[in-house]
């Protein structure tokens, strides 16, 4: 396995490795410390922390997900696979996969796994089957149970509760390899919110930047938690995915400091990618008649909240906020053909613009 610490392995790869080690232990291969796992990206050597036989036809193995340069809550967690060999007795498959403690259960439609099943995604399931199949004795069935002891606790830090995955985390992976700071992996996780909403026939969606936006939206709008879609910094990506799925009208709600960037055509709102908040604010303030001296004050301000305080001095904060909200709407219409209702708020949830549809609480 590569020593590049910018690359890790997925929970699916670890689950596969543990399953293979446990099966090998049943088949009289003692003292297993490493197994070779075939993944979609090649063969990887995966270290096993513990592997023991429970009986002549049952064993378990434990391994952990090594750290790599990524803010991944699943790093260092233990993954356990318990394998039991039983008579096949007419079963069509040679491998039966289920979840145990700490593996989430699907409760909403729209995901890759049906409602009621454990959140072990298709590629990890395929990997387990492929790696075990040629080792299973004729006439036998391998019952594989994947457990993650800390999964229920860790799940609170993931998108799982919002997606309707309860009591644990998901066993994930499409290639077997987890690359550091994988934008794709994060995008794959947040776009599932849209799929779940569509599958659940939820109407009047509200897109927010993150947890703060969600909290304020629930406080201010007459909506349920299920109607809220978090975009993270990937506003453009999420809007594009919404349009692809036939959603062309929704509310865009959030703190002005985040949403204002979209008025300037910035659809990845991560600070390191682009800022432009003061430039956009100064432009719209000038359009609303603010004089040069106070435009300079705006430009020298550190935060959008400070800027709004200056605009309040002259009674133009609503006019400027309306101008910014209109610009956000127009930018999205031009790029995505989206009809947005834009609501800008401060950190307390107070409305800053008033050119929105009146359906708040």
C-alpha positions as CSV (number, residue, x, y, z in Angstrom):
1,X,0.0,0.0,0.0
2,X,1.2,3.5,-0.8
3,X,2.9,5.5,2.0
4,X,1.6,8.7,0.7
5,X,-0.1,10.3,3.7
6,X,-2.4,12.3,1.5
7,X,-4.1,9.0,0.6
8,X,-6.1,6.8,2.9
9,X,-8.6,3.9,2.5
10,X,-12.3,3.9,2.7
11,X,-14.5,2.3,5.4
12,X,-15.6,-0.1,2.7
13,X,-12.0,-1.3,2.2
14,X,-11.4,-1.8,5.9
15,X,-14.7,-3.7,6.2
16,X,-13.6,-5.9,3.3
17,X,-10.2,-6.5,4.8
18,X,-11.7,-7.6,8.1
19,X,-14.2,-9.9,6.4
20,X,-11.4,-11.5,4.4
21,X,-9.3,-11.9,7.6
22,X,-12.1,-13.4,9.5
23,X,-12.9,-15.9,6.7
24,X,-9.2,-16.9,6.6
25,X,-9.2,-17.5,10.3
26,X,-12.1,-19.9,9.9
27,X,-10.2,-21.6,7.1
28,X,-7.2,-22.3,9.5
29,X,-4.9,-19.4,8.7
30,X,-3.7,-18.3,12.1
31,X,-2.0,-15.0,13.3
32,X,-3.3,-12.8,10.5
33,X,-1.7,-9.4,10.6
34,X,-2.2,-8.3,7.0
35,X,-4.5,-9.1,4.0
36,X,-4.4,-8.2,0.4
37,X,-7.7,-6.6,-0.7
38,X,-8.8,-6.2,-4.3
39,X,-10.4,-2.8,-4.8
40,X,-11.6,-1.0,-8.0
41,X,-8.2,0.8,-8.0
42,X,-6.0,-2.2,-7.5
43,X,-4.7,-4.5,-4.7
44,X,-4.0,-2.9,-1.3
45,X,-2.3,-4.4,1.7
46,X,-4.4,-3.7,4.8
47,X,-3.1,-4.2,8.4
48,X,-5.4,-6.2,10.8
49,X,-5.3,-5.2,14.4
50,X,-7.0,-8.3,15.8
51,X,-8.3,-11.6,14.4
52,X,-9.7,-14.4,16.4
53,X,-11.7,-17.5,16.0
54,X,-15.0,-17.7,18.0
55,X,-15.7,-21.3,17.0
56,X,-14.9,-23.8,14.3
57,X,-17.1,-21.9,11.8
58,X,-17.1,-18.4,13.1
59,X,-14.4,-15.7,13.5
60,X,-14.0,-11.9,13.7
61,X,-11.4,-9.4,12.7
62,X,-10.8,-5.7,13.7
63,X,-8.9,-3.0,11.8
64,X,-8.8,0.8,12.0
65,X,-8.9,3.5,9.4
66,X,-5.4,5.1,9.4
67,X,-5.1,8.8,9.6
68,X,-4.4,10.8,6.4
69,X,-4.6,14.5,5.6
70,X,-8.3,14.9,5.7
71,X,-10.9,16.2,8.2
72,X,-12.6,12.9,8.3
73,X,-14.5,11.9,11.4
74,X,-14.1,8.2,10.6
75,X,-10.3,8.3,10.9
76,X,-8.9,5.9,13.6
77,X,-12.3,4.2,14.1
78,X,-12.4,0.5,14.6
79,X,-14.3,-1.6,12.1
80,X,-15.3,-5.1,12.9
81,X,-16.4,-7.9,10.7
82,X,-17.8,-11.2,12.0
83,X,-18.0,-14.0,9.6
84,X,-19.9,-17.3,10.1
85,X,-19.8,-20.2,7.6
86,X,-23.0,-22.1,7.4
87,X,-24.6,-24.6,5.0
88,X,-26.0,-22.8,1.9
89,X,-29.3,-24.6,2.0
90,X,-30.6,-23.4,-1.3
91,X,-29.5,-19.7,-0.8
92,X,-28.8,-18.1,-4.2
93,X,-25.7,-16.2,-3.0
94,X,-22.6,-17.5,-1.3
95,X,-22.3,-14.3,0.8
96,X,-24.9,-12.6,3.0
97,X,-24.0,-9.1,4.3
98,X,-25.7,-7.3,7.1
99,X,-24.9,-4.6,9.7
100,X,-24.4,-4.6,13.4
101,X,-23.8,-2.1,16.1
102,X,-22.8,1.4,14.8
103,X,-23.8,0.8,11.2
104,X,-26.7,3.1,10.2
105,X,-30.1,2.0,9.0
106,X,-31.8,3.6,6.0
107,X,-35.2,5.2,6.9
108,X,-35.8,7.5,3.9
109,X,-36.0,6.8,0.2
110,X,-33.7,8.3,-2.4
111,X,-30.4,6.6,-1.4
112,X,-28.5,3.8,-3.0
113,X,-29.7,1.3,-0.3
114,X,-33.4,0.6,0.2
115,X,-35.3,1.7,3.3
116,X,-34.9,-0.7,6.2
117,X,-31.5,-2.0,5.1
118,X,-28.1,-1.3,6.7
119,X,-26.1,1.6,5.2
120,X,-23.4,-0.5,3.6
121,X,-23.1,1.0,0.1
122,X,-23.1,-1.1,-3.2
123,X,-19.3,-0.9,-3.9
124,X,-18.3,-2.1,-0.4
125,X,-20.8,-4.9,-0.7
126,X,-19.4,-5.9,-4.1
127,X,-15.8,-5.7,-2.7
128,X,-16.7,-8.0,0.2
129,X,-18.4,-10.5,-2.1
130,X,-15.5,-10.4,-4.7
131,X,-12.8,-10.9,-2.1
132,X,-14.5,-13.7,-0.3
133,X,-16.2,-15.6,-3.0
134,X,-13.3,-17.7,-4.3
135,X,-12.4,-18.8,-0.7
136,X,-15.8,-20.0,0.4
137,X,-16.0,-23.9,0.4
138,X,-18.5,-25.5,-1.9
139,X,-22.0,-25.7,-0.4
140,X,-21.3,-23.0,2.2
141,X,-22.6,-19.6,2.8
142,X,-20.6,-16.8,4.5
143,X,-22.7,-14.6,6.8
144,X,-20.9,-11.3,7.2
145,X,-21.8,-8.8,9.9
146,X,-20.1,-5.4,9.8
147,X,-20.0,-3.5,13.1
148,X,-18.5,-0.1,14.0
149,X,-18.4,0.2,17.9
150,X,-18.2,4.1,17.9
151,X,-20.4,4.5,14.8
152,X,-23.5,5.8,16.6
153,X,-21.5,8.5,18.4
154,X,-19.6,9.5,15.3
155,X,-22.8,9.7,13.2
156,X,-23.9,12.9,15.0
157,X,-20.9,14.6,13.2
158,X,-21.9,13.4,9.8
159,X,-24.7,14.2,7.3
160,X,-26.4,10.8,8.1
161,X,-29.1,12.1,10.5
162,X,-30.2,14.6,7.9
163,X,-30.4,11.9,5.3
164,X,-32.5,9.7,7.5
165,X,-29.7,7.2,8.3
166,X,-30.1,6.4,12.0
167,X,-28.1,4.7,14.7
168,X,-24.7,4.8,13.0
169,X,-22.5,5.7,10.1
170,X,-22.3,4.4,6.6
171,X,-19.8,2.0,5.1
172,X,-18.7,3.9,2.0
173,X,-16.3,4.0,-0.9
174,X,-16.4,3.9,-4.7
175,X,-12.7,3.2,-5.4
176,X,-11.4,1.8,-2.1
177,X,-9.1,4.7,-1.7
178,X,-9.9,8.0,0.2
179,X,-7.9,11.0,-1.1
180,X,-7.1,13.9,1.1
181,X,-9.5,16.8,1.0
182,X,-11.7,15.1,-1.5
183,X,-14.2,17.6,-2.8
184,X,-15.9,14.9,-4.7
185,X,-16.5,12.8,-1.6
186,X,-18.0,15.8,0.2
187,X,-20.2,16.7,-2.8
188,X,-21.4,13.1,-3.1
189,X,-22.6,13.3,0.5
190,X,-24.3,16.6,0.4
191,X,-26.1,16.1,-2.9
192,X,-27.9,13.1,-1.4
193,X,-30.0,15.6,0.6
194,X,-31.7,16.6,-2.7
195,X,-32.2,12.9,-3.7
196,X,-33.9,12.2,-0.3
197,X,-36.1,15.2,-0.6
198,X,-37.2,14.3,-4.1
199,X,-37.9,10.7,-3.2
200,X,-39.8,11.8,-0.1
201,X,-41.9,14.2,-2.3
202,X,-40.9,17.2,-0.1
203,X,-41.9,20.5,-1.6
204,X,-40.8,24.2,-1.0
205,X,-37.1,23.4,-0.4
206,X,-34.9,25.9,1.4
207,X,-31.2,25.9,0.5
208,X,-28.9,27.2,3.3
209,X,-25.1,27.4,3.5
210,X,-24.7,25.3,6.7
211,X,-25.8,24.6,10.3
212,X,-26.2,28.3,11.2
213,X,-28.4,28.9,8.2
214,X,-30.4,25.8,9.0
215,X,-30.9,26.9,12.6
216,X,-32.0,30.4,11.6
217,X,-34.3,29.2,8.8
218,X,-36.1,26.9,11.2
219,X,-36.5,29.8,13.6
220,X,-37.7,32.3,11.0
221,X,-39.6,30.3,8.4
222,X,-42.7,28.2,8.5
223,X,-40.9,25.0,7.4
224,X,-39.7,21.6,8.7
225,X,-36.2,20.3,9.0
226,X,-36.8,18.0,6.0
227,X,-37.3,20.9,3.7
228,X,-33.8,22.3,4.3
229,X,-30.8,21.5,2.0
230,X,-27.3,22.5,3.2
231,X,-25.0,23.5,0.4
232,X,-21.7,24.0,2.3
233,X,-19.4,26.1,0.2
234,X,-20.5,24.4,-3.0
235,X,-23.5,26.6,-3.8
236,X,-23.0,26.4,-7.6
237,X,-22.6,22.6,-7.6
238,X,-25.8,22.1,-5.5
239,X,-27.8,24.5,-7.6
240,X,-26.7,22.8,-10.7
241,X,-27.6,19.4,-9.3
242,X,-31.0,20.7,-8.2
243,X,-31.7,21.9,-11.8
244,X,-30.5,18.5,-13.2
245,X,-33.2,16.8,-11.0
246,X,-35.9,19.2,-12.2
247,X,-36.0,21.6,-9.2
248,X,-36.0,25.1,-10.6
249,X,-37.6,27.1,-7.8
250,X,-36.7,27.3,-4.1
251,X,-35.7,29.7,-1.3
252,X,-32.0,30.6,-0.8
253,X,-31.7,31.6,2.9
254,X,-28.7,32.6,4.9
255,X,-26.4,35.1,6.5
256,X,-25.6,38.0,4.2
257,X,-21.8,37.4,4.7
258,X,-22.1,34.1,2.9
259,X,-24.8,34.8,0.4
260,X,-23.4,38.1,-0.8
261,X,-20.6,36.4,-2.6
262,X,-23.1,34.9,-5.0
263,X,-24.2,38.4,-6.0
264,X,-20.7,38.7,-7.4
265,X,-20.8,35.5,-9.3
266,X,-18.8,33.5,-6.7
267,X,-20.5,30.1,-6.5
268,X,-17.8,28.4,-4.4
269,X,-18.0,30.5,-1.2
270,X,-14.9,29.1,0.6
271,X,-12.9,32.1,1.8
272,X,-9.7,30.7,0.3
273,X,-11.3,30.5,-3.1
274,X,-12.7,34.0,-3.3
275,X,-14.0,36.7,-1.1
276,X,-15.2,40.0,-2.7
277,X,-17.7,40.8,0.1
278,X,-16.6,44.4,0.6
279,X,-16.3,45.1,-3.1
280,X,-19.9,43.8,-3.7
281,X,-21.3,45.7,-0.7
282,X,-19.6,48.9,-1.8
283,X,-20.9,48.5,-5.3
284,X,-24.5,48.1,-4.2
285,X,-24.2,50.8,-1.6
286,X,-23.0,53.2,-4.3
287,X,-26.0,52.2,-6.5
288,X,-28.2,53.2,-3.6
289,X,-26.6,56.6,-3.3
290,X,-24.1,56.3,-0.5
291,X,-21.4,59.0,-0.7
292,X,-17.7,58.4,-1.3
293,X,-16.6,59.0,2.3
294,X,-19.0,56.3,3.6
295,X,-18.2,54.0,0.7
296,X,-14.6,54.1,2.0
297,X,-15.8,53.3,5.5
298,X,-17.6,50.3,4.1
299,X,-14.6,49.2,2.2
300,X,-12.4,49.4,5.3
301,X,-14.9,47.4,7.4
302,X,-13.9,43.9,8.5
303,X,-17.3,42.2,8.5
304,X,-20.6,42.5,6.7
305,X,-22.3,43.0,10.0
306,X,-20.1,46.1,10.5
307,X,-21.1,47.2,7.0
308,X,-24.8,46.8,7.7
309,X,-24.3,49.0,10.9
310,X,-22.9,51.8,8.7
311,X,-25.7,51.5,6.2
312,X,-28.3,51.6,9.1
313,X,-26.9,55.0,10.0
314,X,-28.2,56.4,6.7
315,X,-31.4,54.3,6.6
316,X,-30.3,52.5,3.4
317,X,-29.6,49.0,4.7
318,X,-32.9,47.6,3.4
319,X,-32.3,49.2,0.0
320,X,-28.8,47.8,-0.3
321,X,-29.9,44.4,0.9
322,X,-32.7,44.3,-1.7
323,X,-30.2,45.3,-4.4
324,X,-27.9,42.4,-3.3
325,X,-30.8,39.9,-3.1
326,X,-31.9,40.9,-6.6
327,X,-28.3,40.5,-7.9
328,X,-28.2,37.0,-6.4
329,X,-31.5,36.1,-8.0
330,X,-30.3,37.5,-11.4
331,X,-26.9,35.7,-11.2
332,X,-28.7,32.4,-10.6
333,X,-31.2,33.0,-13.4
334,X,-28.3,33.6,-15.8
335,X,-26.2,30.6,-14.8
336,X,-28.8,28.0,-13.8
337,X,-32.2,29.3,-15.0
338,X,-33.3,29.2,-11.3
339,X,-36.1,31.3,-9.9
340,X,-34.9,31.9,-6.4
341,X,-36.6,33.6,-3.4
342,X,-33.6,35.2,-1.7
343,X,-33.7,35.9,2.1
344,X,-30.7,37.7,3.7
345,X,-30.4,37.7,7.5
346,X,-27.9,38.7,10.2
347,X,-26.5,36.4,12.8
348,X,-29.7,36.8,14.9
349,X,-31.9,35.8,12.0
350,X,-33.2,39.3,11.5
351,X,-34.4,40.0,7.9
352,X,-32.2,42.4,6.0
353,X,-34.1,42.5,2.7
354,X,-37.8,42.7,2.2
355,X,-38.1,41.7,-1.5
356,X,-39.0,38.1,-0.8
357,X,-42.2,36.1,-0.8
358,X,-44.0,36.7,2.5
359,X,-44.3,33.2,4.0
360,X,-42.1,33.7,7.1
361,X,-43.4,33.1,10.6
